[in-house]
Structures are given as C-alpha cells and as structure tokens.
Amino acid sequence: MAGLSLKNVTKRYGMLEVIHGANLEIADGEFVVFVGPSGCGKSTLLRMIAGLEDIVEGEIRIGGKVVNDAEPSDRGIAMVFQSYALYPHMTVGENLSFGLRMNGNPRVDTERRVRRAAEILQINELMQRRPKQLSGGQRQRVAIGRAIVREPQVFLFDEPLSNLDAELRVQMRVEISRLHKQLGTTMVYVTHDQTEAMTLADKIVVLRAGKIEQVGAPLDLYDDPANRFVAGFVGSPKMNFLETKVTSSDATGVSVSLDCEPAVRLSLPVKTPIAEGTAVTLGVRPEHFLTAGSGDADLTVHVDVAEHLGNTSYVHASTAGGEQLIIERPESRTVANRDQLTVALSARRTFLFDSQGNRLR
Amino acid sequence: MPSRNRVAYAFLAPYLLIFATFWVWPIISSFLLSFQNTRVNPWRFQPSLNWGRLVADPAFYNALYNTLIILVIQVPVMIALATVMAVLLNSPLLKARPLYRFAFFAPVVVGEVAYAAVFRLMFSADFGIINKLITSIGFAPVSWFDNATAAMILIIIAVTWRWAGYNAIIILAGLQSIPGDVYEAATLDRVSKRQQFLHITLPLLKPIILFCAVLSVIGTMQLFTEPFLITNRGGPGGGTETLGLLLYRQGFTSLNFGYASAIAYTIAALAIAISLLNLWVAREPK
C-alpha cells in the first residue's frame, strides 16, 4: 500500500495545455475521487498516474518513489477501465490470470490470487464464462478482479460505472465502497457523477478545464465551496444562482437586494468589504429554502413546473425578474403549475460569489 | 397466396428470371454437361466419359498438384505477410499512413495484363532487374520461364505481390476493431508487445484471417491469369499449369466442354472442401 503525490503535474498536447500544474497529496489507504465535467482532464490525470500518458512537467510519486519515467507495469498500480477492457476471447478465469501467467508467476500463487479475487467479488460461478456471456455488472466485477489479482499499491478507476444502468450503478457503488474497506488500499476514482463522488470519497478533487478547483471531504465541499463552479457542481439538484446587487456593506456584513416583486433584501454575514452597487451572485441550494416567514427574507416565485416525487417535491419556478430556480420542498405536495409560492431565504444557508465566481466570505 | 405477396413477387419476377437464367441454369447446365460426350455431334449422354477421364488423366493430376502446391505455399505465406503488413500499417509510429495503405492496395487496381507484362520484364532471364540483382550479389542467373520450379516460385511471388496488400487492408480493418484499452490493460499487466501480439491480437484476428484464408483458397483454386500470362500458358511444359488453366485449355482450346465442366465442378468441390476444413480447424471452442 502506498500514498500518492502529484507536484506541479502538467500535460500538453502540442501547444494545448490540458493539465495546468496539478498539486495533490493522497494519503495511504485514502479513497480519492476526481470529479468534473466532460473534458476537464480528470481521466487524463488518472492516465498520467497510470503511466499511459506522458508527463510534460512535474513529478508523480507513488509510495514515495518518483515514477515519471517508470513503465506502467512498474508503478504498482492496477486500473479498471470504463469499457472494462476484458480480453474477449478468454474466459473469466483466464482474464484474471493472464497478466500473472505471462509474467511466469508461480502457478500456485496465481491460483491463490485468482481464487481470492473471485471470492471477494463473488464471481466463482462465472470463471468458465467469456465476457460476452456476462452482464454489465458481472463484467465490471471481472475487471475489478483483474485489478485485485495484481495486488497493487494503488487502484485506479476510470469511470467504472458509467456503462451500467442506474440501479446497478448504485449496487456497484456500494460494492466498491465495501471493497475499499476490505482491502484498505489507496484508490483513485474518476467520475463525472457527483453523487458517486459524494458517496464514495474520503476526499474529492474537483477539476475544471485541467485545473484543480478544490480538494476536500465531500461534506466540506458541500458546506463550504471555494467558488461558484464547485458550489454548482456539488449537490443535486444543483445550486440556484441569483444575480443581485450590494445595497450596503459594513464590518458586520453586506446587504443585497434581489430583483423581485415584492423586493427582497437580505443581510449576509460576509466580512469582505464590497462597494455599494457591486453586482454579486447569491447561491442557494434547492434544499435550503425554508417555509415562508421562518427565514431572514421571503421570496415569492411563480411556479413553472412542480415535480412531486412522494418523499419530496421539486418546484421549478421563476422570480419576477425572470430568473429560474429549483426549490426542494418536502411539504409542498399540493403546489401546482402556475401557482405563486412564497419561500424564505436563510442568510446562514446562502453563499455569495463575485463576478469572477470567487466565493465572498 | 395473399394478393400483397403476389404483387411483391410480380415486382421481383424480372430479377428472379434473370437470376434463374444466368446463374442457376448455367450451374445446372454445366453439371449436366459434365456427363455428356461433347466431342461428338450431337452431344451424347455418357456419364463415365469425362469423370472417368478425370480420375485417370495425368494432365489433371499435374494441374491439381501445381494448384495445391501454390495453395499450400502461397496462401499461408501471403496471409502471414498480410498480417505483418497490417500490424505495421496500424502502428501509430508510421507517418503518411494513407499513402502506404494505398500503395499496398494498388496492385489489385492495376490491370492484370499490365502487371503480367511488368513481371515478365522484371524476371526476364537476360535483361530483367531480378536476375541483374541476383548476379550482382554473386549468384547464377535464374531461368524463370524455363525452369519449372523457378516458374512456380515466380507465380507464387506474383500472386503474393498482387493480393497480400488486399488481404492486409482487410486484416487492418479487423485490427482497428480491437479496442485500444485491451492493449492498455495488457501493458498494465506487464504483458510484452510480442506476447500481446501472440495472445491478444492473433486470437482476436482469427475470424478475419480465416475469412482471408477462405477467399484466398477460392482464388487460388481458380488461378488462371498468372500462369496464363506470365509463364506462357502454364509453362514450361505444364510446369505451372493450374486447374483453372487446364479448364480453359479443355473448354476453349479443345472445345471439350463436357470435360471442362467436370474440371470446373472438381475445382468448386475442392474449394468448398478446403474452406470447410479451414473453418472446422479454426472453429471456436464451445
């Protein structure tokens, strides 16, 4: 087992820089999730750790050893691919043992490792089958099994669940989490699904356009996002952003006003001095709207569409100023399309961002 | 029959008629022809004549031997070469790949007569570039058209030159259908490039290679152009006469269509038998 460290890791394709000096420390045994939208460089960063992509600048250490120039097979890693990458002409058993057999690993040890992986993943029954005879979930298990038999120091997962249906994805997510607890090995996991990130990770790394935006525990990212991008990316449905203007600012906080009918004024405990009239963005999570009268300011909206899921309701609404919102209200089961709905905002549960998207605290 | 189906068949009828006249009937007709004595007028039904001659004819056995020799040597050599060419063409290290792809495929596009003429010039005993090369490195010149073994080698070289690129392109398509991450997974598993080729590429290419082999077997069984144009109608002295050439000689030189039909059916039967054997040997394990 080993930790992992990235120092100023950079990747360029010709003139195009796709990873801009990534710095990251991953502790031994930690489960780290790289998350971000498509094309943010998360898979590239993972492939650089694996050695499948060259590093232009910087340093990658695995278990304290610099591995920049080490062959992928010498890095002590094992990787699970999005497409599973199973050898289609081999049985499950042969798939698991192929690497070990090709490297002349003693037969007894190979058999032991394959048996152990099969037991951990409960695929004993499938050993004689070929990949095309397996379901998506079973293939994914075999792909993970192939990583386990290598007994790596670090597991790398490249969007391993994205080809599975929703139900199976939840099930496999739990299994991967269980596997991490059982093996205790460092795992680096790439996904664009923030729910996977939130549920699996000890630490989430949010990437955007090749830059690490924020690193932290899932709930820290949820409660205390560093910027508008992270605030919008973490949490489902995503955070609402309302354009506002600062009406006054002093040492205790700032007041903002929303373009609403009736007008909404909200005082926020933001310490950064901001000039009066500055345009800022107010962030409110859908689940943080309160019952009218119970918060710091009331907001009346026009309901466009109400979705009632039973346990909760999502109200898609617009303000008088025309801004779109999603409001989650478990008790609003009777709200209908085209109704007026009044909810309350709590200053404690809102976030303020400047025009660049940086958080104002 | 419902009227909708009748209308459909009415539309299909012109095609079916042409198909029956020019495809089905010649097959049946030539089969019947093989039982006729076509050297008398009018032709007479004499089942044992052509088939009896076939099993006893030294010219037939010579042509069969030549064809099988070409088949046994040329097809495996060409398929192996085509596989290597396909792997090289697929290499990301190769620059100007489309150019090479075209160059390898080009022989198929070249007219047969033109290519035969060029080969005759290249392998000419007196002024051909091949003999010049051979003598320049200290060996005796080869009589490509007068020595039966040399003529056979020439035929094999010519056929391989013409068809290896074509097969390489088919195999290349197969190679490109193997997902790249399978190789990445193997690289992470510390599987060397050679092992990857032997244990991943070749097994996954098996159906494509088999397809090429079957096509090549059928092509070789019908081989005609090269021995006809390059080695002077199967020369020297029948040394490169193939079944296709024998069929031509019997049918269109001696006008013995009955015997030619018997040879044609033998060629087809052998091609089917060898192809089936191929498929059976390389079948997927259950």
Interface residues (C-beta under 8 A of the other chain):
Chain A: A50 L52 E71 P72 S73 D74 I77 A78 M79 F81 S83 A85 L86 Y87 P88 H89 F98 G99 M102 N103 R146 R150
Chain B: P179 D181 V182 E184 A185 A186 T187 L188 D189 R190 V191 S192 Q195 H199 I200 P203 L204 K206
